[in-house]
Amino acid sequence: WIVGVVNIYNFMDGMDGIAATSEADTNERLW
């Protein structure tokens, strides 16, 4: 399942375009 999480995280990075804000954007999507 770790691979799936990594794939989703990488997908988020690709959509965001900026790795520095990927975590913040992901948190906004989750919450």
Backbone bond lengths (Angstrom), bond angles and torsions (degrees), N, CA, C in turn:
res aa  C-N    CA-C-N  psi(-1)  N-CA   C-N-CA  omega(-1)  CA-C   N-CA-C  phi
1 W - - - 1.459 - - 1.528 110.45 -
2 I 1.352 115.98 -21.32 1.469 119.18 179.55 1.522 109.84 -62.46
3 V 1.332 116.33 -40.14 1.466 120.00 -179.59 1.522 110.13 -60.65
4 G 1.325 116.89 -40.79 1.460 120.55 179.85 1.518 111.08 -62.61
5 V 1.337 116.22 -41.66 1.466 119.98 179.39 1.523 109.75 -63.62
6 V 1.333 116.49 -43.08 1.463 120.37 -179.72 1.525 109.98 -62.40
7 N 1.321 116.72 -41.41 1.458 120.54 179.83 1.524 110.77 -62.64
8 I 1.318 116.94 -42.62 1.466 120.67 179.16 1.529 109.53 -65.17
9 Y 1.333 116.72 -41.70 1.459 120.58 -178.90 1.526 109.70 -63.78
10 N 1.343 116.38 -42.79 1.462 120.58 178.23 1.515 110.50 -64.21
11 F 1.322 117.62 -37.64 1.452 122.11 177.77 1.528 109.74 -63.01
12 M 1.333 116.56 -41.98 1.469 120.71 178.09 1.523 109.94 -61.92
13 D 1.336 116.56 -42.54 1.460 120.39 179.55 1.520 110.01 -61.19
14 G 1.324 116.52 -42.03 1.456 120.19 -179.12 1.521 111.19 -64.65
15 M 1.334 116.32 -39.39 1.461 120.11 -179.60 1.522 110.93 -70.60
16 D 1.328 116.56 -39.30 1.461 120.07 -178.64 1.523 111.01 -72.92
17 G 1.328 116.15 -38.62 1.457 119.84 179.86 1.511 112.16 86.21
18 I 1.317 117.75 -27.19 1.463 120.76 -179.97 1.525 108.48 -117.88
19 A 1.323 116.39 114.40 1.461 120.96 -175.85 1.528 111.12 -65.64
20 A 1.326 117.12 -30.06 1.460 120.43 -176.24 1.516 111.47 -65.02
21 T 1.345 116.75 -30.00 1.462 119.58 -176.80 1.520 111.43 -105.79
22 S 1.334 117.62 5.05 1.465 120.64 -176.28 1.530 110.71 -63.35
23 E 1.337 116.91 -40.20 1.459 119.25 -178.29 1.521 110.89 -65.96
24 A 1.325 117.32 -43.65 1.464 121.03 179.78 1.524 110.22 -63.62
25 D 1.323 116.85 -43.26 1.464 120.35 -179.85 1.524 110.33 -64.87
26 T 1.333 116.32 -39.56 1.464 119.69 179.88 1.517 109.69 -64.62
27 N 1.327 117.33 -41.34 1.466 120.48 179.38 1.523 109.76 -62.59
28 E 1.328 117.38 -38.30 1.461 120.52 179.12 1.524 109.97 -64.59
29 R 1.315 117.26 -37.95 1.466 120.25 -179.73 1.532 110.08 -68.72
30 L 1.346 116.55 -40.46 1.461 120.47 -176.98 1.523 110.63 -71.11
31 W 1.317 116.82 -37.24 1.462 119.43 -176.10 1.518 109.94 -104.58
